[in-house]
Structures are given as structure tokens and as C-alpha cells.
Amino acid sequence: MSKIPVAVLGATGSVGQRFISLLQNHPWFEVVALAASDRSEGKPYAQAARWVLNDPLPAYAQSMTLVPATPQSVSGAKIVFSALPAELAKDLEPQFARAGMAVCSNASSYRKEEDVPLLLPEVNADHIHLIPAQRQLRGWSGAILTNPNCTSTGLTVALKALQDAFGLKRAFVVSMQALSGAGYPGVPSLDILDNVIPNIGGEETKVEWEPRKMLGSLAQGGIRLADVKLSAHTNRVAVSDGHTVCVSVELETPASPEEAAAILSAYQAPEPAREPQRRPVRQVRQVPVRHPPGVLFAGVGFRHHQVADLDVLAGLERELGRFQDGRQRAARERLVELGVQGFDRHAEDVDDLAQLLHGFERDVVRGLEQVDDARLLQRAPGVHDELEPDH
């Protein structure tokens, strides 16, 4: 069968680059257009983009001419992967949905909309069924689908496993987020060297709200939020890649640390989200907590073993460390990769979006935020209050 034609919006930014890298030689998708800002329009991609990924720039993209981010310019695409900044996505993404395209958005602009799925395949595959209600309400033939904030992503997988087995009452979350999450060029070196920057702007609200939507249930034309209380503190730390989250969880049904660890280790994605003809992928694994020499924060060693583990973790597997006794137990979760949703290659129409959760090889955007060149940090002078490039 022929491949599904797709386009990438915000193609020159760091998330756009990740899309381009992941789409190279993809068995289901063919990139037919790369869109960027006016200043890059008309230029070959290799000339316009400052490639920041470790993976080499794919040959297919090097000579592609960048086009404006308009439906007319990418009219050959059925799906657009949007790496637009949130302020641009709010206005632009509906234009593509009205033109009949399915927009898979990395921006936060529509995550809180009642009729827009906030999709995490390992958790809420059934939320794809919001699409018919969205189309009816908004009068368009396409769709907007969003993925969650990077810190919310792995946290929610762990909470889902515990929710299904024991029920959730509340969770206290402390994140230690890598520099990659701030995009490029990122946090000024003098701000982060020998330092921890608390309060990543806007991040705590996302981490406190987004899991409740993903853990919620389908209702008439929307999602009934999960009845769990979340409190989050987010911090930027001097780690290049890979977030760490420490979580204390109160369960509805008491469980021992061993019982919780067994449930987390055994958790599997819902059936619609599993790739066909492949063995089930373990979503969470428990590993011994190591304390090698290096920068320590709250008793967790970062730099040395964090980087080493990047080559070990595969797919969207989450790594859990220490469990503590008591009703509230802390678990360390590493977010190495952020899930990106795709479409089943046999879906001729996006009505068949339940198959979306088979797609895009459940590949990754490594905690990168959507940024299109230099518009990255807006901090009040003298205040360590980082405005995270939105994801």
C-alpha cells in the first residue's frame, strides 16, 4: 500500500527536527512538505535549519524547500505533525483541521479543550473516540489531537498502573528536569552551573492537571477528570537529557511496596495501543537505585547514571527506582522519551483513529519543547523563574 502523506509544521525547531528524524524511512508515512516561518520560507531545509540533534540530518529533508505553514502549502498531506509554539498553534492548527487534515500537536494550546483528546497510548487509547464529537461541535472534517507535557507523560503511565490496581487518592510530585526540556539554546550556563532552578514557569500547572485528564473517563462529548489530587514542584537541573520525577502516592486500597512494584512491572498498554504482530512491551521496569559519584540532589545521583541509562532504555519504557514503606511511597521515574501518536497505515479516513495508537512506532521526542529558533526564555530580571518553551 502507498504511504500516508504527512507534513511537519515548525520544521526548523528542535521538536520539528525530531519529527523529521523519526519520519526517515518510516514504513507508513511519507513527508511531502516541511513548513516553517516566513524568514525560512523558500530556502532548502539544510540551509535554513540549524540542526541540533545528535542524529544526522536525514538526506530526504536536506533539499526540501520550506513552505509557509498554511493548509494550501501542504495540501497533499493527510496528517500534519505540529511542532509549532503554543501561541502560533492556537490560531494555525484549526485551519488545517478545517481543511480536512488530522493535526497531531505537540503544543499545549488545545490540551484543555473538552472535545480534544490528550492522548497517551499506554493509558487512554479510548479517548480517541472524542473525535466525532469534536467534528460535530466545530464543523470540520479533520481533527486536532494533542500529546501531553513531557513530565506528565511517564508520570501518568506509572499512576495508571496504580490506579487500575489500587485506586488513587492523591500524589505529591517533584520533578528534576533536564536541560533538553528547555529547547535550544536553552538555559543560560551561568544560571544552571552548580545550581538547581526551581519553578519552571507554567510547568507545575500542567503536571497537576494533565494526568487527571488522561486518567479520566469518556463522558458525553468530553472527559470526566480523574478524582485524584496532584501537587507538583518542578525544577531544572544540570542534566543534559532525561527527566527524573519523585512521587509520593496515597492509594485508595493500601498496598505493600512489593505489591506496587509487581503491578508497575507487569503493566501493559491497552490492547488498541499495542503494535500488531509484536510482543507486548513492558511499560515500566524497576531497577536498583545507584548512588555513583556526581551531583546529588534529594539523595538521587544524576549525571553519571542518568546519561548511561539513555542508551539502555528503549521505546517508552519507564524506569522506577526505590519504593518506600507506608501509605505514601516515593518512586523515581525517568522520562527519556515523549510519546508521539501516529496513524495506522490502513486508515483511509481519520474516523478510524482508534488505530492511531498503533502508530509512529511509539517513537520519541526527548523532552524537547517546541521552539522555532531564538524565542526561548522570558525571565524577569534577577528572578530564576524559567518560562519553559511550551510542550
PyMOL commands that set and color helices and strands:
alter all, ss='L'
color gray80, all
select helices_A, chain A and resi 14-22+45-48+59-62+71-74+86-98+125-138+150-166+179-182+189-192+203-214+257-266+271-273+303-310+350-358+360-362
alter helices_A, ss='H'
color red, helices_A
select strands_A, chain A and resi 4-9+29-36+67-68+79-82+102-105+143-146+168-177+197-198+217-219+222-224+229-236+243-251+284-286+296-297+300-301+318-320+329-335+338-339+364-365
alter strands_A, ss='S'
color yellow, strands_A
deselect
rebuild
show_as cartoon
